[in-house]
Amino acid sequence: MTLPLFAGYWSDFLDHWAGVFQKQNGVVMGAILVGVVCLFIITRGKWKK
């Protein structure tokens, strides 16, 4: 079945990105988080024209 293959892939994906985030500086991660929030607000905002 493909479900165990997908579950294994997802687990490896999460392990990889968790390791990447643990190696980063807190200031860099904070800046990335602020950027993501800003992009979300800009793209989802309902602005009056």
ModelCIF file with pLDDT and N, C-alpha, C, O atoms, coordinates in Angstrom:
data_MODEL
#
_entry.id   MODEL 
#
_entity.id                         1 
_entity.type                       polymer 
_entity.pdbx_number_of_molecules   1 
#
_entity_poly.entity_id                      1 
_entity_poly.type                           'polypeptide(L)' 
_entity_poly.nstd_linkage                   no 
_entity_poly.nstd_monomer                   no 
_entity_poly.pdbx_seq_one_letter_code       MTLPLFAGYWSDFLDHWAGVFQKQNGVVMGAILVGVVCLFIITRGKWKK 
_entity_poly.pdbx_seq_one_letter_code_can   MTLPLFAGYWSDFLDHWAGVFQKQNGVVMGAILVGVVCLFIITRGKWKK 
_entity_poly.pdbx_strand_id                 A 
#
loop_
_entity_poly_seq.entity_id 
_entity_poly_seq.num 
_entity_poly_seq.mon_id 
_entity_poly_seq.hetero 
1 1  MET n 
1 2  THR n 
1 3  LEU n 
1 4  PRO n 
1 5  LEU n 
1 6  PHE n 
1 7  ALA n 
1 8  GLY n 
1 9  TYR n 
1 10 TRP n 
1 11 SER n 
1 12 ASP n 
1 13 PHE n 
1 14 LEU n 
1 15 ASP n 
1 16 HIS n 
1 17 TRP n 
1 18 ALA n 
1 19 GLY n 
1 20 VAL n 
1 21 PHE n 
1 22 GLN n 
1 23 LYS n 
1 24 GLN n 
1 25 ASN n 
1 26 GLY n 
1 27 VAL n 
1 28 VAL n 
1 29 MET n 
1 30 GLY n 
1 31 ALA n 
1 32 ILE n 
1 33 LEU n 
1 34 VAL n 
1 35 GLY n 
1 36 VAL n 
1 37 VAL n 
1 38 CYS n 
1 39 LEU n 
1 40 PHE n 
1 41 ILE n 
1 42 ILE n 
1 43 THR n 
1 44 ARG n 
1 45 GLY n 
1 46 LYS n 
1 47 TRP n 
1 48 LYS n 
1 49 LYS n 
#
_struct_asym.id          A 
_struct_asym.entity_id   1 
#
loop_
_ma_qa_metric.id 
_ma_qa_metric.mode 
_ma_qa_metric.name 
_ma_qa_metric.software_group_id 
_ma_qa_metric.type 
1 global pLDDT . pLDDT 
2 local  pLDDT . pLDDT 
#
_ma_qa_metric_global.metric_id      1 
_ma_qa_metric_global.metric_value   78.20 
_ma_qa_metric_global.model_id       1 
_ma_qa_metric_global.ordinal_id     1 
#
loop_
_ma_qa_metric_local.label_asym_id 
_ma_qa_metric_local.label_comp_id 
_ma_qa_metric_local.label_seq_id 
_ma_qa_metric_local.metric_id 
_ma_qa_metric_local.metric_value 
_ma_qa_metric_local.model_id 
_ma_qa_metric_local.ordinal_id 
A MET 1  2 45.00 1 1  
A THR 2  2 49.00 1 2  
A LEU 3  2 57.00 1 3  
A PRO 4  2 66.00 1 4  
A LEU 5  2 64.00 1 5  
A PHE 6  2 66.00 1 6  
A ALA 7  2 72.00 1 7  
A GLY 8  2 76.00 1 8  
A TYR 9  2 82.00 1 9  
A TRP 10 2 80.00 1 10 
A SER 11 2 85.00 1 11 
A ASP 12 2 87.00 1 12 
A PHE 13 2 86.00 1 13 
A LEU 14 2 85.00 1 14 
A ASP 15 2 89.00 1 15 
A HIS 16 2 85.00 1 16 
A TRP 17 2 78.00 1 17 
A ALA 18 2 82.00 1 18 
A GLY 19 2 82.00 1 19 
A VAL 20 2 77.00 1 20 
A PHE 21 2 73.00 1 21 
A GLN 22 2 76.00 1 22 
A LYS 23 2 76.00 1 23 
A GLN 24 2 72.00 1 24 
A ASN 25 2 75.00 1 25 
A GLY 26 2 74.00 1 26 
A VAL 27 2 79.00 1 27 
A VAL 28 2 80.00 1 28 
A MET 29 2 78.00 1 29 
A GLY 30 2 81.00 1 30 
A ALA 31 2 87.00 1 31 
A ILE 32 2 85.00 1 32 
A LEU 33 2 87.00 1 33 
A VAL 34 2 94.00 1 34 
A GLY 35 2 94.00 1 35 
A VAL 36 2 94.00 1 36 
A VAL 37 2 94.00 1 37 
A CYS 38 2 93.00 1 38 
A LEU 39 2 93.00 1 39 
A PHE 40 2 91.00 1 40 
A ILE 41 2 89.00 1 41 
A ILE 42 2 88.00 1 42 
A THR 43 2 88.00 1 43 
A ARG 44 2 83.00 1 44 
A GLY 45 2 74.00 1 45 
A LYS 46 2 71.00 1 46 
A TRP 47 2 64.00 1 47 
A LYS 48 2 55.00 1 48 
A LYS 49 2 51.00 1 49 
#
loop_
_atom_site.group_PDB 
_atom_site.id 
_atom_site.type_symbol 
_atom_site.label_atom_id 
_atom_site.label_alt_id 
_atom_site.label_comp_id 
_atom_site.label_asym_id 
_atom_site.label_entity_id 
_atom_site.label_seq_id 
_atom_site.pdbx_PDB_ins_code 
_atom_site.Cartn_x 
_atom_site.Cartn_y 
_atom_site.Cartn_z 
_atom_site.occupancy 
_atom_site.B_iso_or_equiv 
_atom_site.pdbx_formal_charge 
_atom_site.auth_seq_id 
_atom_site.auth_comp_id 
_atom_site.auth_asym_id 
_atom_site.auth_atom_id 
_atom_site.pdbx_PDB_model_num 
ATOM 1   N N  . MET A 1 1  ? 0.836   -1.202 0.000  1.00 45.00 ? 1  MET A N  1 
ATOM 2   C CA . MET A 1 1  ? 0.000   0.000  0.000  1.00 45.00 ? 1  MET A CA 1 
ATOM 3   C C  . MET A 1 1  ? 0.874   1.257  0.000  1.00 45.00 ? 1  MET A C  1 
ATOM 4   O O  . MET A 1 1  ? 2.049   1.209  0.364  1.00 45.00 ? 1  MET A O  1 
ATOM 5   N N  . THR A 1 2  ? 0.296   2.358  -0.405 1.00 49.00 ? 2  THR A N  1 
ATOM 6   C CA . THR A 1 2  ? 1.041   3.608  -0.447 1.00 49.00 ? 2  THR A CA 1 
ATOM 7   C C  . THR A 1 2  ? 0.961   4.368  0.868  1.00 49.00 ? 2  THR A C  1 
ATOM 8   O O  . THR A 1 2  ? 1.737   5.297  1.088  1.00 49.00 ? 2  THR A O  1 
ATOM 9   N N  . LEU A 1 3  ? 0.044   3.995  1.740  1.00 57.00 ? 3  LEU A N  1 
ATOM 10  C CA . LEU A 1 3  ? -0.103  4.736  3.000  1.00 57.00 ? 3  LEU A CA 1 
ATOM 11  C C  . LEU A 1 3  ? 1.148   4.651  3.881  1.00 57.00 ? 3  LEU A C  1 
ATOM 12  O O  . LEU A 1 3  ? 1.601   5.688  4.365  1.00 57.00 ? 3  LEU A O  1 
ATOM 13  N N  . PRO A 1 4  ? 1.730   3.465  4.114  1.00 66.00 ? 4  PRO A N  1 
ATOM 14  C CA . PRO A 1 4  ? 2.969   3.439  4.912  1.00 66.00 ? 4  PRO A CA 1 
ATOM 15  C C  . PRO A 1 4  ? 4.105   4.208  4.239  1.00 66.00 ? 4  PRO A C  1 
ATOM 16  O O  . PRO A 1 4  ? 4.920   4.827  4.923  1.00 66.00 ? 4  PRO A O  1 
ATOM 17  N N  . LEU A 1 5  ? 4.165   4.175  2.913  1.00 64.00 ? 5  LEU A N  1 
ATOM 18  C CA . LEU A 1 5  ? 5.193   4.926  2.199  1.00 64.00 ? 5  LEU A CA 1 
ATOM 19  C C  . LEU A 1 5  ? 5.005   6.419  2.432  1.00 64.00 ? 5  LEU A C  1 
ATOM 20  O O  . LEU A 1 5  ? 5.972   7.138  2.685  1.00 64.00 ? 5  LEU A O  1 
ATOM 21  N N  . PHE A 1 6  ? 3.770   6.881  2.349  1.00 66.00 ? 6  PHE A N  1 
ATOM 22  C CA . PHE A 1 6  ? 3.480   8.296  2.569  1.00 66.00 ? 6  PHE A CA 1 
ATOM 23  C C  . PHE A 1 6  ? 3.753   8.682  4.017  1.00 66.00 ? 6  PHE A C  1 
ATOM 24  O O  . PHE A 1 6  ? 4.283   9.761  4.280  1.00 66.00 ? 6  PHE A O  1 
ATOM 25  N N  . ALA A 1 7  ? 3.396   7.813  4.957  1.00 72.00 ? 7  ALA A N  1 
ATOM 26  C CA . ALA A 1 7  ? 3.631   8.101  6.369  1.00 72.00 ? 7  ALA A CA 1 
ATOM 27  C C  . ALA A 1 7  ? 5.134   8.183  6.653  1.00 72.00 ? 7  ALA A C  1 
ATOM 28  O O  . ALA A 1 7  ? 5.568   9.040  7.423  1.00 72.00 ? 7  ALA A O  1 
ATOM 29  N N  . GLY A 1 8  ? 5.922   7.309  6.046  1.00 76.00 ? 8  GLY A N  1 
ATOM 30  C CA . GLY A 1 8  ? 7.367   7.348  6.213  1.00 76.00 ? 8  GLY A CA 1 
ATOM 31  C C  . GLY A 1 8  ? 7.964   8.607  5.615  1.00 76.00 ? 8  GLY A C  1 
ATOM 32  O O  . GLY A 1 8  ? 8.871   9.210  6.188  1.00 76.00 ? 8  GLY A O  1 
ATOM 33  N N  . TYR A 1 9  ? 7.448   9.001  4.458  1.00 82.00 ? 9  TYR A N  1 
ATOM 34  C CA . TYR A 1 9  ? 7.914   10.237 3.815  1.00 82.00 ? 9  TYR A CA 1 
ATOM 35  C C  . TYR A 1 9  ? 7.594   11.436 4.689  1.00 82.00 ? 9  TYR A C  1 
ATOM 36  O O  . TYR A 1 9  ? 8.439   12.309 4.886  1.00 82.00 ? 9  TYR A O  1 
ATOM 37  N N  . TRP A 1 10 ? 6.378   11.483 5.213  1.00 80.00 ? 10 TRP A N  1 
ATOM 38  C CA . TRP A 1 10 ? 5.963   12.613 6.062  1.00 80.00 ? 10 TRP A CA 1 
ATOM 39  C C  . TRP A 1 10 ? 6.825   12.684 7.312  1.00 80.00 ? 10 TRP A C  1 
ATOM 40  O O  . TRP A 1 10 ? 7.223   13.773 7.727  1.00 80.00 ? 10 TRP A O  1 
ATOM 41  N N  . SER A 1 11 ? 7.116   11.551 7.912  1.00 85.00 ? 11 SER A N  1 
ATOM 42  C CA . SER A 1 11 ? 7.961   11.507 9.105  1.00 85.00 ? 11 SER A CA 1 
ATOM 43  C C  . SER A 1 11 ? 9.365   12.025 8.794  1.00 85.00 ? 11 SER A C  1 
ATOM 44  O O  . SER A 1 11 ? 9.922   12.814 9.557  1.00 85.00 ? 11 SER A O  1 
ATOM 45  N N  . ASP A 1 12 ? 9.932   11.583 7.678  1.00 87.00 ? 12 ASP A N  1 
ATOM 46  C CA . ASP A 1 12 ? 11.264  12.053 7.278  1.00 87.00 ? 12 ASP A CA 1 
ATOM 47  C C  . ASP A 1 12 ? 11.242  13.547 6.963  1.00 87.00 ? 12 ASP A C  1 
ATOM 48  O O  . ASP A 1 12 ? 12.190  14.265 7.281  1.00 87.00 ? 12 ASP A O  1 
ATOM 49  N N  . PHE A 1 13 ? 10.165  14.015 6.340  1.00 86.00 ? 13 PHE A N  1 
ATOM 50  C CA . PHE A 1 13 ? 10.013  15.430 6.014  1.00 86.00 ? 13 PHE A CA 1 
ATOM 51  C C  . PHE A 1 13 ? 10.017  16.271 7.285  1.00 86.00 ? 13 PHE A C  1 
ATOM 52  O O  . PHE A 1 13 ? 10.718  17.280 7.364  1.00 86.00 ? 13 PHE A O  1 
ATOM 53  N N  . LEU A 1 14 ? 9.243   15.860 8.270  1.00 85.00 ? 14 LEU A N  1 
ATOM 54  C CA . LEU A 1 14 ? 9.171   16.597 9.540  1.00 85.00 ? 14 LEU A CA 1 
ATOM 55  C C  . LEU A 1 14 ? 10.498  16.556 10.279 1.00 85.00 ? 14 LEU A C  1 
ATOM 56  O O  . LEU A 1 14 ? 10.925  17.561 10.848 1.00 85.00 ? 14 LEU A O  1 
ATOM 57  N N  . ASP A 1 15 ? 11.154  15.399 10.275 1.00 89.00 ? 15 ASP A N  1 
ATOM 58  C CA . ASP A 1 15 ? 12.457  15.285 10.938 1.00 89.00 ? 15 ASP A CA 1 
ATOM 59  C C  . ASP A 1 15 ? 13.488  16.207 10.287 1.00 89.00 ? 15 ASP A C  1 
ATOM 60  O O  . ASP A 1 15 ? 14.279  16.849 10.979 1.00 89.00 ? 15 ASP A O  1 
ATOM 61  N N  . HIS A 1 16 ? 13.476  16.269 8.965  1.00 85.00 ? 16 HIS A N  1 
ATOM 62  C CA . HIS A 1 16 ? 14.425  17.129 8.249  1.00 85.00 ? 16 HIS A CA 1 
ATOM 63  C C  . HIS A 1 16 ? 14.218  18.591 8.603  1.00 85.00 ? 16 HIS A C  1 
ATOM 64  O O  . HIS A 1 16 ? 15.176  19.281 8.953  1.00 85.00 ? 16 HIS A O  1 
ATOM 65  N N  . TRP A 1 17 ? 12.981  19.078 8.520  1.00 78.00 ? 17 TRP A N  1 
ATOM 66  C CA . TRP A 1 17 ? 12.727  20.501 8.758  1.00 78.00 ? 17 TRP A CA 1 
ATOM 67  C C  . TRP A 1 17 ? 12.862  20.861 10.231 1.00 78.00 ? 17 TRP A C  1 
ATOM 68  O O  . TRP A 1 17 ? 13.235  21.989 10.552 1.00 78.00 ? 17 TRP A O  1 
ATOM 69  N N  . ALA A 1 18 ? 12.567  19.931 11.133 1.00 82.00 ? 18 ALA A N  1 
ATOM 70  C CA . ALA A 1 18 ? 12.782  20.192 12.554 1.00 82.00 ? 18 ALA A CA 1 
ATOM 71  C C  . ALA A 1 18 ? 14.276  20.388 12.819 1.00 82.00 ? 18 ALA A C  1 
ATOM 72  O O  . ALA A 1 18 ? 14.656  21.257 13.603 1.00 82.00 ? 18 ALA A O  1 
ATOM 73  N N  . GLY A 1 19 ? 15.127  19.582 12.168 1.00 82.00 ? 19 GLY A N  1 
ATOM 74  C CA . GLY A 1 19 ? 16.570  19.736 12.308 1.00 82.00 ? 19 GLY A CA 1 
ATOM 75  C C  . GLY A 1 19 ? 17.063  21.044 11.730 1.00 82.00 ? 19 GLY A C  1 
ATOM 76  O O  . GLY A 1 19 ? 17.945  21.686 12.301 1.00 82.00 ? 19 GLY A O  1 
ATOM 77  N N  . VAL A 1 20 ? 16.501  21.447 10.598 1.00 77.00 ? 20 VAL A N  1 
ATOM 78  C CA . VAL A 1 20 ? 16.899  22.720 9.980  1.00 77.00 ? 20 VAL A CA 1 
ATOM 79  C C  . VAL A 1 20 ? 16.535  23.883 10.897 1.00 77.00 ? 20 VAL A C  1 
ATOM 80  O O  . VAL A 1 20 ? 17.337  24.797 11.087 1.00 77.00 ? 20 VAL A O  1 
ATOM 81  N N  . PHE A 1 21 ? 15.342  23.853 11.462 1.00 73.00 ? 21 PHE A N  1 
ATOM 82  C CA . PHE A 1 21 ? 14.904  24.945 12.326 1.00 73.00 ? 21 PHE A CA 1 
ATOM 83  C C  . PHE A 1 21 ? 15.692  24.989 13.631 1.00 73.00 ? 21 PHE A C  1 
ATOM 84  O O  . PHE A 1 21 ? 15.901  26.069 14.182 1.00 73.00 ? 21 PHE A O  1 
ATOM 85  N N  . GLN A 1 22 ? 16.130  23.844 14.135 1.00 76.00 ? 22 GLN A N  1 
ATOM 86  C CA . GLN A 1 22 ? 16.901  23.818 15.373 1.00 76.00 ? 22 GLN A CA 1 
ATOM 87  C C  . GLN A 1 22 ? 18.296  24.404 15.172 1.00 76.00 ? 22 GLN A C  1 
ATOM 88  O O  . GLN A 1 22 ? 18.899  24.902 16.123 1.00 76.00 ? 22 GLN A O  1 
ATOM 89  N N  . LYS A 1 23 ? 18.811  24.351 13.955 1.00 76.00 ? 23 LYS A N  1 
ATOM 90  C CA . LYS A 1 23 ? 20.149  24.874 13.675 1.00 76.00 ? 23 LYS A CA 1 
ATOM 91  C C  . LYS A 1 23 ? 20.145  26.382 13.454 1.00 76.00 ? 23 LYS A C  1 
ATOM 92  O O  . LYS A 1 23 ? 21.206  27.005 13.475 1.00 76.00 ? 23 LYS A O  1 
ATOM 93  N N  . GLN A 1 24 ? 18.992  26.974 13.245 1.00 72.00 ? 24 GLN A N  1 
ATOM 94  C CA . GLN A 1 24 ? 18.916  28.398 12.900 1.00 72.00 ? 24 GLN A CA 1 
ATOM 95  C C  . GLN A 1 24 ? 19.016  29.282 14.140 1.00 72.00 ? 24 GLN A C  1 
ATOM 96  O O  . GLN A 1 24 ? 18.723  28.860 15.258 1.00 72.00 ? 24 GLN A O  1 
ATOM 97  N N  . ASN A 1 25 ? 19.437  30.514 13.904 1.00 75.00 ? 25 ASN A N  1 
ATOM 98  C CA . ASN A 1 25 ? 19.501  31.522 14.941 1.00 75.00 ? 25 ASN A CA 1 
ATOM 99  C C  . ASN A 1 25 ? 18.078  31.991 15.264 1.00 75.00 ? 25 ASN A C  1 
ATOM 100 O O  . ASN A 1 25 ? 17.232  32.047 14.372 1.00 75.00 ? 25 ASN A O  1 
ATOM 101 N N  . GLY A 1 26 ? 17.812  32.323 16.510 1.00 74.00 ? 26 GLY A N  1 
ATOM 102 C CA . GLY A 1 26 ? 16.484  32.776 16.920 1.00 74.00 ? 26 GLY A CA 1 
ATOM 103 C C  . GLY A 1 26 ? 16.062  34.063 16.237 1.00 74.00 ? 26 GLY A C  1 
ATOM 104 O O  . GLY A 1 26 ? 14.883  34.241 15.932 1.00 74.00 ? 26 GLY A O  1 
ATOM 105 N N  . VAL A 1 27 ? 17.002  34.959 15.992 1.00 79.00 ? 27 VAL A N  1 
ATOM 106 C CA . VAL A 1 27 ? 16.688  36.225 15.319 1.00 79.00 ? 27 VAL A CA 1 
ATOM 107 C C  . VAL A 1 27 ? 16.257  35.961 13.881 1.00 79.00 ? 27 VAL A C  1 
ATOM 108 O O  . VAL A 1 27 ? 15.302  36.564 13.391 1.00 79.00 ? 27 VAL A O  1 
ATOM 109 N N  . VAL A 1 28 ? 16.966  35.058 13.212 1.00 80.00 ? 28 VAL A N  1 
ATOM 110 C CA . VAL A 1 28 ? 16.620  34.720 11.824 1.00 80.00 ? 28 VAL A CA 1 
ATOM 111 C C  . VAL A 1 28 ? 15.236  34.097 11.766 1.00 80.00 ? 28 VAL A C  1 
ATOM 112 O O  . VAL A 1 28 ? 14.432  34.444 10.900 1.00 80.00 ? 28 VAL A O  1 
ATOM 113 N N  . MET A 1 29 ? 14.953  33.181 12.678 1.00 78.00 ? 29 MET A N  1 
ATOM 114 C CA . MET A 1 29 ? 13.641  32.534 12.685 1.00 78.00 ? 29 MET A CA 1 
ATOM 115 C C  . MET A 1 29 ? 12.539  33.538 12.991 1.00 78.00 ? 29 MET A C  1 
ATOM 116 O O  . MET A 1 29 ? 11.454  33.463 12.415 1.00 78.00 ? 29 MET A O  1 
ATOM 117 N N  . GLY A 1 30 ? 12.810  34.476 13.892 1.00 81.00 ? 30 GLY A N  1 
ATOM 118 C CA . GLY A 1 30 ? 11.826  35.516 14.199 1.00 81.00 ? 30 GLY A CA 1 
ATOM 119 C C  . GLY A 1 30 ? 11.528  36.376 12.989 1.00 81.00 ? 30 GLY A C  1 
ATOM 120 O O  . GLY A 1 30 ? 10.372  36.712 12.731 1.00 81.00 ? 30 GLY A O  1 
ATOM 121 N N  . ALA A 1 31 ? 12.575  36.741 12.235 1.00 87.00 ? 31 ALA A N  1 
ATOM 122 C CA . ALA A 1 31 ? 12.387  37.554 11.033 1.00 87.00 ? 31 ALA A CA 1 
ATOM 123 C C  . ALA A 1 31 ? 11.588  36.798 9.979  1.00 87.00 ? 31 ALA A C  1 
ATOM 124 O O  . ALA A 1 31 ? 10.733  37.380 9.311  1.00 87.00 ? 31 ALA A O  1 
ATOM 125 N N  . ILE A 1 32 ? 11.858  35.519 9.830  1.00 85.00 ? 32 ILE A N  1 
ATOM 126 C CA . ILE A 1 32 ? 11.108  34.704 8.867  1.00 85.00 ? 32 ILE A CA 1 
ATOM 127 C C  . ILE A 1 32 ? 9.647   34.614 9.289  1.00 85.00 ? 32 ILE A C  1 
ATOM 128 O O  . ILE A 1 32 ? 8.752   34.723 8.452  1.00 85.00 ? 32 ILE A O  1 
ATOM 129 N N  . LEU A 1 33 ? 9.402   34.415 10.577 1.00 87.00 ? 33 LEU A N  1 
ATOM 130 C CA . LEU A 1 33 ? 8.032   34.331 11.081 1.00 87.00 ? 33 LEU A CA 1 
ATOM 131 C C  . LEU A 1 33 ? 7.271   35.638 10.849 1.00 87.00 ? 33 LEU A C  1 
ATOM 132 O O  . LEU A 1 33 ? 6.114   35.620 10.428 1.00 87.00 ? 33 LEU A O  1 
ATOM 133 N N  . VAL A 1 34 ? 7.922   36.770 11.124 1.00 94.00 ? 34 VAL A N  1 
ATOM 134 C CA . VAL A 1 34 ? 7.289   38.076 10.887 1.00 94.00 ? 34 VAL A CA 1 
ATOM 135 C C  . VAL A 1 34 ? 6.989   38.248 9.401  1.00 94.00 ? 34 VAL A C  1 
ATOM 136 O O  . VAL A 1 34 ? 5.927   38.758 9.046  1.00 94.00 ? 34 VAL A O  1 
ATOM 137 N N  . GLY A 1 35 ? 7.898   37.836 8.535  1.00 94.00 ? 35 GLY A N  1 
ATOM 138 C CA . GLY A 1 35 ? 7.680   37.924 7.093  1.00 94.00 ? 35 GLY A CA 1 
ATOM 139 C C  . GLY A 1 35 ? 6.498   37.092 6.637  1.00 94.00 ? 35 GLY A C  1 
ATOM 140 O O  . GLY A 1 35 ? 5.709   37.537 5.804  1.00 94.00 ? 35 GLY A O  1 
ATOM 141 N N  . VAL A 1 36 ? 6.368   35.894 7.170  1.00 94.00 ? 36 VAL A N  1 
ATOM 142 C CA . VAL A 1 36 ? 5.246   35.026 6.809  1.00 94.00 ? 36 VAL A CA 1 
ATOM 143 C C  . VAL A 1 36 ? 3.924   35.642 7.261  1.00 94.00 ? 36 VAL A C  1 
ATOM 144 O O  . VAL A 1 36 ? 2.945   35.631 6.515  1.00 94.00 ? 36 VAL A O  1 
ATOM 145 N N  . VAL A 1 37 ? 3.897   36.174 8.475  1.00 94.00 ? 37 VAL A N  1 
ATOM 146 C CA . VAL A 1 37 ? 2.678   36.816 8.980  1.00 94.00 ? 37 VAL A CA 1 
ATOM 147 C C  . VAL A 1 37 ? 2.325   38.028 8.119  1.00 94.00 ? 37 VAL A C  1 
ATOM 148 O O  . VAL A 1 37 ? 1.156   38.229 7.790  1.00 94.00 ? 37 VAL A O  1 
ATOM 149 N N  . CYS A 1 38 ? 3.314   38.834 7.752  1.00 93.00 ? 38 CYS A N  1 
ATOM 150 C CA . CYS A 1 38 ? 3.061   40.005 6.908  1.00 93.00 ? 38 CYS A CA 1 
ATOM 151 C C  . CYS A 1 38 ? 2.516   39.595 5.545  1.00 93.00 ? 38 CYS A C  1 
ATOM 152 O O  . CYS A 1 38 ? 1.565   40.200 5.049  1.00 93.00 ? 38 CYS A O  1 
ATOM 153 N N  . LEU A 1 39 ? 3.108   38.577 4.940  1.00 93.00 ? 39 LEU A N  1 
ATOM 154 C CA . LEU A 1 39 ? 2.604   38.106 3.652  1.00 93.00 ? 39 LEU A CA 1 
ATOM 155 C C  . LEU A 1 39 ? 1.167   37.606 3.776  1.00 93.00 ? 39 LEU A C  1 
ATOM 156 O O  . LEU A 1 39 ? 0.347   37.844 2.890  1.00 93.00 ? 39 LEU A O  1 
ATOM 157 N N  . PHE A 1 40 ? 0.864   36.919 4.867  1.00 91.00 ? 40 PHE A N  1 
ATOM 158 C CA . PHE A 1 40 ? -0.499  36.426 5.075  1.00 91.00 ? 40 PHE A CA 1 
ATOM 159 C C  . PHE A 1 40 ? -1.474  37.600 5.189  1.00 91.00 ? 40 PHE A C  1 
ATOM 160 O O  . PHE A 1 40 ? -2.547  37.578 4.586  1.00 91.00 ? 40 PHE A O  1 
ATOM 161 N N  . ILE A 1 41 ? -1.107  38.612 5.955  1.00 89.00 ? 41 ILE A N  1 
ATOM 162 C CA . ILE A 1 41 ? -1.987  39.770 6.130  1.00 89.00 ? 41 ILE A CA 1 
ATOM 163 C C  . ILE A 1 41 ? -2.176  40.503 4.801  1.00 89.00 ? 41 ILE A C  1 
ATOM 164 O O  . ILE A 1 41 ? -3.294  40.893 4.465  1.00 89.00 ? 41 ILE A O  1 
ATOM 165 N N  . ILE A 1 42 ? -1.100  40.693 4.050  1.00 88.00 ? 42 ILE A N  1 
ATOM 166 C CA . ILE A 1 42 ? -1.190  41.411 2.782  1.00 88.00 ? 42 ILE A CA 1 
ATOM 167 C C  . ILE A 1 42 ? -2.050  40.671 1.773  1.00 88.00 ? 42 ILE A C  1 
ATOM 168 O O  . ILE A 1 42 ? -2.862  41.278 1.075  1.00 88.00 ? 42 ILE A O  1 
ATOM 169 N N  . THR A 1 43 ? -1.869  39.352 1.696  1.00 88.00 ? 43 THR A N  1 
ATOM 170 C CA . THR A 1 43 ? -2.596  38.586 0.670  1.00 88.00 ? 43 THR A CA 1 
ATOM 171 C C  . THR A 1 43 ? -4.025  38.286 1.076  1.00 88.00 ? 43 THR A C  1 
ATOM 172 O O  . THR A 1 43 ? -4.863  38.046 0.207  1.00 88.00 ? 43 THR A O  1 
ATOM 173 N N  . ARG A 1 44 ? -4.334  38.291 2.354  1.00 83.00 ? 44 ARG A N  1 
ATOM 174 C CA . ARG A 1 44 ? -5.684  37.960 2.804  1.00 83.00 ? 44 ARG A CA 1 
ATOM 175 C C  . ARG A 1 44 ? -6.503  39.171 3.209  1.00 83.00 ? 44 ARG A C  1 
ATOM 176 O O  . ARG A 1 44 ? -7.700  39.050 3.468  1.00 83.00 ? 44 ARG A O  1 
ATOM 177 N N  . GLY A 1 45 ? -5.881  40.327 3.266  1.00 74.00 ? 45 GLY A N  1 
ATOM 178 C CA . GLY A 1 45 ? -6.574  41.518 3.720  1.00 74.00 ? 45 GLY A CA 1 
ATOM 179 C C  . GLY A 1 45 ? -7.642  41.965 2.717  1.00 74.00 ? 45 GLY A C  1 
ATOM 180 O O  . GLY A 1 45 ? -7.466  41.836 1.505  1.00 74.00 ? 45 GLY A O  1 
ATOM 181 N N  . LYS A 1 46 ? -8.724  42.480 3.232  1.00 71.00 ? 46 LYS A N  1 
ATOM 182 C CA . LYS A 1 46 ? -9.794  43.023 2.385  1.00 71.00 ? 46 LYS A CA 1 
ATOM 183 C C  . LYS A 1 46 ? -9.685  44.541 2.469  1.00 71.00 ? 46 LYS A C  1 
ATOM 184 O O  . LYS A 1 46 ? -10.188 45.167 3.402  1.00 71.00 ? 46 LYS A O  1 
ATOM 185 N N  . TRP A 1 47 ? -9.026  45.109 1.488  1.00 64.00 ? 47 TRP A N  1 
ATOM 186 C CA . TRP A 1 47 ? -8.743  46.534 1.517  1.00 64.00 ? 47 TRP A CA 1 
ATOM 187 C C  . TRP A 1 47 ? -9.847  47.300 0.786  1.00 64.00 ? 47 TRP A C  1 
ATOM 188 O O  . TRP A 1 47 ? -10.380 46.836 -0.222 1.00 64.00 ? 47 TRP A O  1 
ATOM 189 N N  . LYS A 1 48 ? -10.173 48.455 1.300  1.00 55.00 ? 48 LYS A N  1 
ATOM 190 C CA . LYS A 1 48 ? -11.143 49.317 0.640  1.00 55.00 ? 48 LYS A CA 1 
ATOM 191 C C  . LYS A 1 48 ? -10.456 50.049 -0.502 1.00 55.00 ? 48 LYS A C  1 
ATOM 192 O O  . LYS A 1 48 ? -9.337  50.541 -0.357 1.00 55.00 ? 48 LYS A O  1 
ATOM 193 N N  . LYS A 1 49 ? -11.132 50.114 -1.625 1.00 51.00 ? 49 LYS A N  1 
ATOM 194 C CA . LYS A 1 49 ? -10.548 50.795 -2.798 1.00 51.00 ? 49 LYS A CA 1 
ATOM 195 C C  . LYS A 1 49 ? -11.326 52.064 -3.087 1.00 51.00 ? 49 LYS A C  1 
ATOM 196 O O  . LYS A 1 49 ? -11.002 52.786 -4.030 1.00 51.00 ? 49 LYS A O  1 
#
